[in-house]
Amino acid sequence: LERFEVIHRIHAEGMIFVPCLLDEKPERDYSFCCWPSSSSSPSPSSSSSTTFIPSTEADLTTKEELAVKQVGRVYDFAFLPVGFFSRLIVRFLHSFDWKLVEYWKNGIVLSQDDDLVLLQLVEQRTLKIFIRGPDPGHRIVSLVDNISTLISENIDVPLKMYIPCTHCMSEGKEPMLFSQRECETAVAGGKGSVFCPRGITSVQVQEMAPDVSMATFKGVKIDYGAILVEELIGEGAFAKVYK
């Protein structure tokens, strides 16, 4: 069962954690005890690449909390197979050294050092992940990679990905929800930022989604002057390929 990501053995506590058998609701109100929130949120609109969502678990509600940075990602699926979310929880616990703070059938709050993670499934088709902490950007890269791997390995359904506006969240306002494609296009076009009409300001993609901007890339960097550009051999949606 561990191999098929159905259970997670917590050796330190001598218990076996089975996400699919959890209660529908958490034992305590996590919005007060570990993740302050003001209201619930609907799924992102499927008809708009940039949309509003009301104040949610992604919001910060006090002046002290406003000093804590937060990033997130929202996945809007056409549908999700039964058991997908349970497997994702187990995979997170297997892959990362996070501690369980609160959990229920469709959500989990994890902690590590000064960081918190909220992973939640809404209406069986919208997956949300938010990370709070001093520098949550470096955390989200590995978490998003883990989600992407599980998706690519197990399901093939229409999917839209959104990135909440960090500026809105830092101001305690309703965050804009940018489509990931919009952010990727901005980076590919050399802009590096997207405009948030809610805050009437430009927001750096690197701040919202370091994985999209490749801000955390640690590979080899080559000086452009050392590259010999020859004939065009291919062209895609975001780039041209030269020999």
ChimeraX attribute file (.defattr): number of C-alpha atoms within 10 A of each C-alpha:
attribute: neighborCount
match mode: 1-to-1
recipient: residues
	/A:1	8
	/A:2	13
	/A:3	7
	/A:4	9
	/A:5	20
	/A:6	19
	/A:7	22
	/A:8	21
	/A:9	15
	/A:10	13
	/A:11	8
	/A:12	6
	/A:13	7
	/A:14	8
	/A:15	10
	/A:16	12
	/A:17	15
	/A:18	19
	/A:19	24
	/A:20	19
	/A:21	11
	/A:22	15
	/A:23	12
	/A:24	12
	/A:25	12
	/A:26	15
	/A:27	10
	/A:28	12
	/A:29	12
	/A:30	18
	/A:31	13
	/A:32	10
	/A:33	10
	/A:34	16
	/A:35	19
	/A:36	18
	/A:37	16
	/A:38	15
	/A:39	11
	/A:40	11
	/A:41	13
	/A:42	12
	/A:43	15
	/A:44	22
	/A:45	14
	/A:46	13
	/A:47	7
	/A:48	11
	/A:49	16
	/A:50	19
	/A:51	17
	/A:52	18
	/A:53	18
	/A:54	16
	/A:55	19
	/A:56	20
	/A:57	21
	/A:58	33
	/A:59	26
	/A:60	26
	/A:61	20
	/A:62	10
	/A:63	10
	/A:64	8
	/A:65	16
	/A:66	15
	/A:67	13
	/A:68	17
	/A:69	20
	/A:70	30
	/A:71	27
	/A:72	25
	/A:73	24
	/A:74	23
	/A:75	21
	/A:76	21
	/A:77	17
	/A:78	13
	/A:79	14
	/A:80	18
	/A:81	11
	/A:82	10
	/A:83	12
	/A:84	17
	/A:85	22
	/A:86	20
	/A:87	20
	/A:88	19
	/A:89	25
	/A:90	20
	/A:91	20
	/A:92	18
	/A:93	20
	/A:94	16
	/A:95	11
	/A:96	12
	/A:97	11
	/A:98	17
	/A:99	15
	/A:100	13
	/A:101	16
	/A:102	19
	/A:103	23
	/A:104	18
	/A:105	19
	/A:106	22
	/A:107	23
	/A:108	20
	/A:109	22
	/A:110	20
	/A:111	19
	/A:112	14
	/A:113	8
	/A:114	11
	/A:115	18
	/A:116	21
	/A:117	27
	/A:118	23
	/A:119	21
	/A:120	23
	/A:121	18
	/A:122	14
	/A:123	11
	/A:124	17
	/A:125	17
	/A:126	21
	/A:127	22
	/A:128	21
	/A:129	23
	/A:130	21
	/A:131	26
	/A:132	24
	/A:133	20
	/A:134	12
	/A:135	16
	/A:136	22
	/A:137	23
	/A:138	14
	/A:139	17
	/A:140	24
	/A:141	17
	/A:142	14
	/A:143	16
	/A:144	16
	/A:145	12
	/A:146	16
	/A:147	17
	/A:148	11
	/A:149	10
	/A:150	15
	/A:151	16
	/A:152	10
	/A:153	8
	/A:154	10
	/A:155	12
	/A:156	10
	/A:157	13
	/A:158	9
	/A:159	14
	/A:160	18
	/A:161	19
	/A:162	23
	/A:163	23
	/A:164	27
	/A:165	31
	/A:166	26
	/A:167	25
	/A:168	22
	/A:169	23
	/A:170	19
	/A:171	16
	/A:172	18
	/A:173	21
	/A:174	20
	/A:175	26
	/A:176	24
	/A:177	25
	/A:178	25
	/A:179	21
	/A:180	22
	/A:181	15
	/A:182	17
	/A:183	24
	/A:184	18
	/A:185	17
	/A:186	17
	/A:187	20
	/A:188	15
	/A:189	12
	/A:190	8
	/A:191	12
	/A:192	18
	/A:193	22
	/A:194	19
	/A:195	14
	/A:196	19
	/A:197	11
	/A:198	15
	/A:199	16
	/A:200	10
	/A:201	13
	/A:202	13
	/A:203	18
	/A:204	21
	/A:205	26
	/A:206	18
	/A:207	21
	/A:208	25
	/A:209	26
	/A:210	19
	/A:211	19
	/A:212	18
	/A:213	20
	/A:214	13
	/A:215	15
	/A:216	13
	/A:217	10
	/A:218	7
	/A:219	6
	/A:220	5
	/A:221	7
	/A:222	8
	/A:223	6
	/A:224	8
	/A:225	7
	/A:226	7
	/A:227	8
	/A:228	8
	/A:229	11
	/A:230	9
	/A:231	8
	/A:232	10
	/A:233	9
	/A:234	10
	/A:235	10
	/A:236	7
	/A:237	7
	/A:238	10
	/A:239	10
	/A:240	10
	/A:241	12
	/A:242	12
	/A:243	9
